[in-house]
Structures are given as structure tokens and as C-alpha cells.
């Protein structure tokens, strides 16, 4: 029953009018933005070793991965404040965490220094913005997959690595964009333990059926993610607050 409209835009352009983009979307859709999901990232062709990094590559990734998310969030906050609620979700990555060692585990992307740095910045931006926007009931959270999501691009970058389906990230993102924004905010989260914590059923992308093998009871099995499954039981959360 909803309406979806695409708006093509180059977030990497140094002179990109991102706030103007939000204004154009709101004008054409006839409603204000109440959910923003920042999922854009610079192409991995810019990912190179620490010693080979160029200023051009660095600034391009920061512009797309960090500043675009920041500026788009700035643009939607006024309408969210006027509405009395809003949800901002920034997509992060396990690469934001430290590389623990030595010995260091081998990785096809090496240290992923540039990408990881930008995602760590996104995580910290999120927790600070959540603190400032909490009085306005605007939730700001980050979400990362526990395993690489098996998109065509990811499969090409790290072929053969363990992955999780698109549906787990989609369900976790939907959860964080519909919970009570006054209670669930400032979180740096991972998809699978989040779904287990909230006992959230994982649906197919069209919402018509459960996804076999990826339900909360499945995610509690030891072989899934023992090193990430650390959380306190959460109170029941309404399945949706947005009408």
C-alpha cells in the first residue's frame, strides 16, 4: 500500500547539495522525512594499504561515508523535531572495531584502514548525536552485520566468506526504525544479537513468511556468534510505531 520513488544523486560530489536533495524529496513526496537510513559508502576501489593511502582517496571516503550521513541527518532533524519523533539509522561495519593481535588474522581486505576509520567515525557520531537529539525523541543508532551480507558487491570483494542473508539486516533495520525513539537510541548494534535480544521474527523481504533458519531461537545456537552475543534482556517492544 505504500509508494516508493527513486531519487538519483551523487553523494560523492564535493559540491553536492544534500540538504537541497532532502527538500526536493519532501516537496515531490508531499510529506516530511521521519526515517533516514544512511547506507551509502565509497567504492572499495579506494581501499588500499595504510602506507599507500592518498589524500584523494581519504577525502572521498570521508565525504561519502561520514560527511554525507552527517549532513543528511542535519537536513531531516527540523521536520523530525516538528513531528515530535524521528529515526536516524547509520549502517556501520565490524571493520570499525580493533584488529586484535598479534598474531593478526588474515583478511582479504588487509587492515581495511580507511573503511574501518570512517565506520568508527560513524559509530561515534551516532552516540553523540543520540545524546543531543534525545530530548526531541529522535533516535540515532548504528547497525552492522555480524557477517558480510551476501550482496553481489560483497561476494566479489570477499568471496567464500561466511555471510548472513539480506533479510536479517533488513529486519534489524526495520526494528531500529520503528522502536520507541525515547528508549532505544545511541546504540552501536550488530544485526544477529539485536534480533535475538528483541526476539524479533525475521521475515522474507516481501513480509509474507518467516525466513527458515534465521529466527531468534536459531540465532541463540552456539555455532552462530558466541563472541557477540552479550546483551541484557530487553522489555517488549511494539512491532511498529509508525503509521
VOPAGU-2260 file (C-alpha; in pm, 1 decimal, decimal comma):
REM VOPAGU-2260
SITE   aa  ch    i         X         Y         Z
SITE  UNK   A    0       0,0       0,0       0,0
SITE  UNK   A    1     299,4     231,1      10,7
SITE  UNK   A    2     469,6     435,6    -259,0
SITE  UNK   A    3     843,0     419,3    -337,1
SITE  UNK   A    4    1021,5     674,7    -553,1
SITE  UNK   A    5    1391,8     675,6    -650,5
SITE  UNK   A    6    1597,4     995,5    -646,8
SITE  UNK   A    7    1937,9     951,8    -813,2
SITE  UNK   A    8    2207,4    1163,7    -650,3
SITE  UNK   A    9    2589,4    1168,3    -635,5
SITE  UNK   A   10    2678,5    1188,3    -266,2
SITE  UNK   A   11    3049,4    1187,7    -355,1
SITE  UNK   A   12    3042,4    1519,1    -539,0
SITE  UNK   A   13    3232,7    1783,1    -336,9
SITE  UNK   A   14    2965,0    2044,2    -415,7
SITE  UNK   A   15    2666,7    1810,0    -363,7
SITE  UNK   A   16    2361,2    1992,9    -225,5
SITE  UNK   A   17    2249,7    1721,3      15,3
SITE  UNK   A   18    2013,6    1943,7     211,3
SITE  UNK   A   19    1859,2    2054,1    -117,5
SITE  UNK   A   20    1804,9    1686,2    -201,1
SITE  UNK   A   21    1600,7    1638,0     117,2
SITE  UNK   A   22    1395,3    1944,6      31,9
SITE  UNK   A   23    1328,8    1812,8    -319,0
SITE  UNK   A   24    1223,8    1472,5    -188,5
SITE  UNK   A   25     986,4    1624,4      65,1
SITE  UNK   A   26     835,7    1854,8    -197,7
SITE  UNK   A   27     781,3    1577,1    -450,6
SITE  UNK   A   28     654,6    1321,5    -198,0
SITE  UNK   A   29     439,4    1575,0     -17,4
SITE  UNK   A   30     549,5    1463,9     330,3
SITE  UNK   A   31     838,5    1531,1     567,3
SITE  UNK   A   32    1108,4    1272,6     631,4
SITE  UNK   A   33    1063,6    1079,3     955,4
SITE  UNK   A   34    1311,4     794,7     889,6
SITE  UNK   A   35    1662,3     832,0     745,1
SITE  UNK   A   36    1884,0     530,0     674,8
SITE  UNK   A   37    2240,1     620,3     578,0
SITE  UNK   A   38    2365,6     322,1     378,4
SITE  UNK   A   39    2592,5     482,6     117,5
SITE  UNK   A   40    2963,8     403,4     114,0
SITE  UNK   A   41    3250,6     493,3    -115,4
SITE  UNK   A   42    3357,0     228,4    -364,5
SITE  UNK   A   43    3608,7     -20,5    -226,5
SITE  UNK   A   44    3844,1      63,1    -512,8
SITE  UNK   A   45    3967,1     336,7    -279,7
SITE  UNK   A   46    4065,9      81,9     -16,3
SITE  UNK   A   47    4444,0      42,9     -14,4
SITE  UNK   A   48    4708,0     -19,5     247,3
SITE  UNK   A   49    4788,7     231,7     520,4
SITE  UNK   A   50    5119,6     326,6     360,1
SITE  UNK   A   51    4973,7     365,0       9,9
SITE  UNK   A   52    4671,7     577,8     103,6
SITE  UNK   A   53    4633,1     903,9     -89,9
SITE  UNK   A   54    4466,7    1221,6      25,7
SITE  UNK   A   55    4220,7    1199,9    -263,3
SITE  UNK   A   56    4104,4     852,8    -162,0
SITE  UNK   A   57    4089,0     950,0     204,3
SITE  UNK   A   58    3879,3    1260,7     146,1
SITE  UNK   A   59    3645,6    1082,0     -95,9
SITE  UNK   A   60    3566,3     809,5     158,4
SITE  UNK   A   61    3521,3    1055,2     443,1
SITE  UNK   A   62    3294,6    1269,6     225,1
SITE  UNK   A   63    3068,4     978,3     131,2
SITE  UNK   A   64    3080,7     758,6     441,3
SITE  UNK   A   65    3082,9    1024,6     713,4
SITE  UNK   A   66    3001,0    1376,1     599,7
SITE  UNK   A   67    2710,5    1275,1     374,7
SITE  UNK   A   68    2548,7    1089,3     664,4
SITE  UNK   A   69    2609,2    1385,1     894,8
SITE  UNK   A   70    2471,4    1645,3     652,6
SITE  UNK   A   71    2166,2    1439,2     554,7
SITE  UNK   A   72    2088,0    1391,9     923,4
SITE  UNK   A   73    2115,2    1767,0     978,9
SITE  UNK   A   74    1868,6    1819,7     695,9
SITE  UNK   A   75    1597,9    1590,7     835,9
SITE  UNK   A   76    1619,7    1689,8    1202,8
SITE  UNK   A   77    1396,9    2002,4    1177,8
SITE  UNK   A   78    1097,3    1810,5    1042,9
SITE  UNK   A   79    1152,5    1533,5    1297,7
SITE  UNK   A   80    1159,2    1790,3    1577,4
SITE  UNK   A   81     835,5    1940,9    1448,8
SITE  UNK   A   82     674,5    1595,0    1433,3
SITE  UNK   A   83     793,0    1506,2    1784,4
SITE  UNK   A   84     972,3    1188,0    1678,2
SITE  UNK   A   85    1220,4    1055,0    1424,3
SITE  UNK   A   86    1460,4     773,6    1345,5
SITE  UNK   A   87    1812,6     800,0    1201,7
SITE  UNK   A   88    1995,7     476,5    1130,3
SITE  UNK   A   89    2358,6     468,7    1019,1
SITE  UNK   A   90    2486,7     146,6     863,2
SITE  UNK   A   91    2825,0      57,3    1011,0
SITE  UNK   A   92    3060,8    -239,3     991,4
SITE  UNK   A   93    3259,2    -483,5    1202,6
SITE  UNK   A   94    3559,1    -314,6    1040,5
SITE  UNK   A   95    3506,1     -25,7    1282,6
SITE  UNK   A   96    3634,4    -244,9    1565,2
SITE  UNK   A   97    4000,8    -300,4    1650,2
SITE  UNK   A   98    4223,9    -555,5    1481,8
SITE  UNK   A   99    4326,0    -759,8    1785,8
SITE  UNK   A  100    4669,6    -919,0    1781,2
SITE  UNK   A  101    4939,9   -1021,2    1727,6
SITE  UNK   A  102    4904,0   -1264,1    1574,0
SITE  UNK   A  103    4663,3   -1092,4    1335,5
SITE  UNK   A  104    4406,9   -1297,8    1146,5
SITE  UNK   A  105    4447,7   -1273,0     770,5
SITE  UNK   A  106    4182,2   -1073,5     587,6
SITE  UNK   A  107    4131,4   -1029,1     211,6
SITE  UNK   A  108    4099,0    -652,3     262,7
SITE  UNK   A  109    4407,8    -626,4     479,6
SITE  UNK   A  110    4363,1    -382,9     764,9
SITE  UNK   A  111    4069,2    -210,9     591,4
SITE  UNK   A  112    4215,5     101,5     748,4
SITE  UNK   A  113    4026,6     369,5     557,7
SITE  UNK   A  114    3688,0     196,5     553,3
SITE  UNK   A  115    3719,1      96,6     918,4
SITE  UNK   A  116    3815,9     450,8    1020,9
SITE  UNK   A  117    3510,4     600,3     854,6
SITE  UNK   A  118    3280,1     344,7    1014,5
SITE  UNK   A  119    3433,6     408,1    1356,1
SITE  UNK   A  120    3361,4     777,5    1299,4
SITE  UNK   A  121    3000,4     690,8    1212,5
SITE  UNK   A  122    2967,2     495,1    1538,2
SITE  UNK   A  123    3094,5     787,4    1746,6
SITE  UNK   A  124    2888,9    1040,7    1554,1
SITE  UNK   A  125    2583,8     828,6    1629,9
SITE  UNK   A  126    2633,0     812,7    2005,5
SITE  UNK   A  127    2696,4    1187,3    2029,1
SITE  UNK   A  128    2403,2    1283,7    1807,8
SITE  UNK   A  129    2176,1    1048,3    2002,8
SITE  UNK   A  130    2262,8    1233,9    2321,3
SITE  UNK   A  131    2186,4    1575,1    2170,6
SITE  UNK   A  132    1865,2    1469,0    1994,1
SITE  UNK   A  133    1719,9    1256,5    2273,7
SITE  UNK   A  134    1510,8    1544,7    2417,7
SITE  UNK   A  135    1334,5    1563,8    2079,6
SITE  UNK   A  136    1257,8    1189,6    2070,4
SITE  UNK   A  137    1484,0    1138,4    1769,6
SITE  UNK   A  138    1657,3     800,7    1782,1
SITE  UNK   A  139    2006,2     769,5    1634,0
SITE  UNK   A  140    2156,8     420,6    1610,5
SITE  UNK   A  141    2410,4     226,6    1406,3
SITE  UNK   A  142    2365,4    -122,2    1268,2
SITE  UNK   A  143    2631,4    -355,9    1131,8
SITE  UNK   A  144    2604,7    -711,0    1001,9
SITE  UNK   A  145    2772,2    -981,9    1204,5
SITE  UNK   A  146    2880,7   -1147,8     883,2
SITE  UNK   A  147    2914,9    -999,0     539,0
SITE  UNK   A  148    2575,4    -961,8     374,4
SITE  UNK   A  149    2587,5   -1162,0      52,7
SITE  UNK   A  150    2525,9    -885,5    -197,7
SITE  UNK   A  151    2691,3    -913,8    -537,0
SITE  UNK   A  152    2948,3    -647,3    -447,1
SITE  UNK   A  153    3038,0    -803,1    -110,9
SITE  UNK   A  154    3064,9   -1151,8    -256,4
SITE  UNK   A  155    3310,1   -1017,5    -511,9
SITE  UNK   A  156    3520,1    -838,9    -251,3
SITE  UNK   A  157    3547,4   -1131,1      -7,7
SITE  UNK   A  158    3444,3   -1445,0    -197,6
SITE  UNK   A  159    3366,2   -1752,0      10,2
SITE  UNK   A  160    3347,5   -1576,3     348,1
SITE  UNK   A  161    3063,2   -1662,5     588,0
SITE  UNK   A  162    2763,4   -1440,1     523,7
SITE  UNK   A  163    2416,9   -1364,7     650,2
SITE  UNK   A  164    2108,9   -1307,1     432,4
SITE  UNK   A  165    1972,9    -969,8     329,8
SITE  UNK   A  166    1664,5   -1039,4     540,6
SITE  UNK   A  167    1843,9   -1026,9     877,2
SITE  UNK   A  168    1984,7    -680,2     811,2
SITE  UNK   A  169    1652,7    -560,8     669,7
SITE  UNK   A  170    1461,7    -688,8     973,5
SITE  UNK   A  171    1711,2    -538,4    1217,7
SITE  UNK   A  172    1698,9    -206,1    1034,4
SITE  UNK   A  173    1318,5    -206,4    1040,6
SITE  UNK   A  174    1328,0    -277,2    1413,9
SITE  UNK   A  175    1555,9      20,1    1482,9
SITE  UNK   A  176    1338,6     247,0    1266,1
SITE  UNK   A  177    1013,7     165,7    1448,9
SITE  UNK   A  178    1101,1     120,4    1816,9
SITE  UNK   A  179    1023,1     383,5    2078,2
SITE  UNK   A  180    1278,8     655,3    1991,0
SITE  UNK   A  181    1290,3     771,7    2350,1
SITE  UNK   A  182    1410,7     432,7    2475,3
SITE  UNK   A  183    1625,0     271,8    2204,2
SITE  UNK   A  184    1884,3     523,3    2090,0
SITE  UNK   A  185    2259,3     572,4    2092,5
SITE  UNK   A  186    2321,8     205,3    2020,6
SITE  UNK   A  187    2610,4      63,2    1820,5
SITE  UNK   A  188    2448,6    -265,7    1726,7
SITE  UNK   A  189    2504,0    -587,7    1533,5
SITE  UNK   A  190    2220,3    -749,1    1341,9
SITE  UNK   A  191    2202,7   -1101,8    1484,0
SITE  UNK   A  192    2230,6   -1031,3    1858,8
SITE  UNK   A  193    1988,1    -739,3    1817,1
SITE  UNK   A  194    1728,7    -970,7    1663,2
SITE  UNK   A  195    1786,2   -1225,8    1939,4
SITE  UNK   A  196    1765,9    -962,0    2212,1
SITE  UNK   A  197    1429,1    -832,3    2096,4
SITE  UNK   A  198    1305,6   -1180,4    1996,7
SITE  UNK   A  199    1232,2   -1034,8    1655,4
SITE  UNK   A  200    1097,1   -1271,3    1393,2
SITE  UNK   A  201    1286,8   -1244,8    1063,6
SITE  UNK   A  202    1053,2   -1217,0     767,9
SITE  UNK   A  203    1112,9   -1257,7     395,8
SITE  UNK   A  204    1175,6    -929,6     214,3
SITE  UNK   A  205     814,1    -915,2      98,0
SITE  UNK   A  206     694,6    -969,4     456,2
SITE  UNK   A  207     482,9   -1272,4     374,1
SITE  UNK   A  208     665,6   -1556,2     551,8
SITE  UNK   A  209     925,3   -1640,7     814,6
SITE  UNK   A  210    1282,3   -1696,6     696,7
SITE  UNK   A  211    1381,6   -2054,6     788,4
SITE  UNK   A  212    1695,5   -2098,3     994,6
SITE  UNK   A  213    1731,6   -1732,9    1098,5
SITE  UNK   A  214    1472,1   -1691,5    1373,7
SITE  UNK   A  215    1566,9   -1579,3    1728,5
SITE  UNK   A  216    1586,8   -1936,8    1857,0
SITE  UNK   A  217    1822,2   -2022,5    1569,5
SITE  UNK   A  218    2043,4   -1722,5    1643,9
SITE  UNK   A  219    2099,4   -1839,7    2001,6
SITE  UNK   A  220    2271,7   -2156,0    1881,1
SITE  UNK   A  221    2636,3   -2171,3    1980,4
SITE  UNK   A  222    2769,7   -2200,7    1625,7
SITE  UNK   A  223    2632,7   -1861,7    1523,3
SITE  UNK   A  224    2815,4   -1582,9    1706,0
SITE  UNK   A  225    2923,6   -1662,8    2059,9
SITE  UNK   A  226    3168,2   -1371,5    2075,9
SITE  UNK   A  227    2896,4   -1115,1    2001,0
SITE  UNK   A  228    2600,8   -1249,3    2194,2
SITE  UNK   A  229    2629,8   -1031,8    2503,7
SITE  UNK   A  230    2319,2    -838,6    2594,9
SITE  UNK   A  231    2070,7    -777,6    2871,5
SITE  UNK   A  232    1708,5    -887,3    2822,1
SITE  UNK   A  233    1502,0    -603,3    2679,8
SITE  UNK   A  234    1141,4    -516,8    2760,5
SITE  UNK   A  235     877,7    -598,5    2498,2
SITE  UNK   A  236     886,5    -355,0    2205,9
SITE  UNK   A  237     589,7    -271,5    1982,6
SITE  UNK   A  238     635,9    -418,8    1636,6
SITE  UNK   A  239     565,2     -81,1    1479,2
SITE  UNK   A  240     502,6     272,3    1597,7
SITE  UNK   A  241     488,0     439,7    1258,2
SITE  UNK   A  242     152,2     468,5    1085,4
